[in-house]
């Protein structure tokens, strides 16, 4: 089965412009001239956060640092993951310490923390990304995120000279289905996003049924519209899951 998850620029041909994508374009447009921005891209699993991010970056010709993180397994401790994360950044940027990481990152229009860190198992099936590690560790992953938070405080002056774009979701599985706390639970999700919005810029990727229909038809031109609407009813406005369902039934 084809992999419909977009992981880098150049993937995701035949992109359909939506209201969510236009929000991203407007937000990213001044990244070359403004520093210190912290942008969170949220959205339910399967809504195409990666496709929207990479298409926007490419269309605006932004110079972006998009690191990859490969974890050996889901049993790594928070300290091990934290160490591997910064070791990877130091090696990737050719610097000797964490302070130099932040200085080097200032050379880019933005630093993108997205699928290559979150879901790197899609790049190398023998490795795992932060999302899968977090999903398996549960609350035991908290020390890692706390360490990252402390790191942010320690280097807050340097971060004022860096634009960060973070693709994020608080995903958990229930009966084999993935849910995101930030988008899939109506009032609870709205409250959480409202709180986060006080600290960061938040852009939510979501689609109307009409937009979803256009996206799917653009990729499955030979599929009957009635069948697509049936998939939308079953999977919601989540194009990647609909793509996978239609491909399975071919």
Buried (B, 14 or more C-beta within 10 A) or exposed (E): EEEBBBBBBEBBEEBBEBEBBEBBBEBBEEBBEEBEBBBBBBBBBBBBBBBBBBBBBBBBEBEBBBBBBBBEEEEBEBEBBBEBBBEBBBEBBEBEEBEBBBBBBBEBBBBBBBBBBBBBBBBEEEBBBBBBBBBBBEEEBEBBBEBBEEBEEEBEEBBEEBBBBBBBBBBBEEEEEBBBBBBBEEEEBEEBBEEBEEEBBBBBBBBEEEBBBBBBBEBBEEBEEEBBBEBBEEBBBBBBBBBBBBEEEE
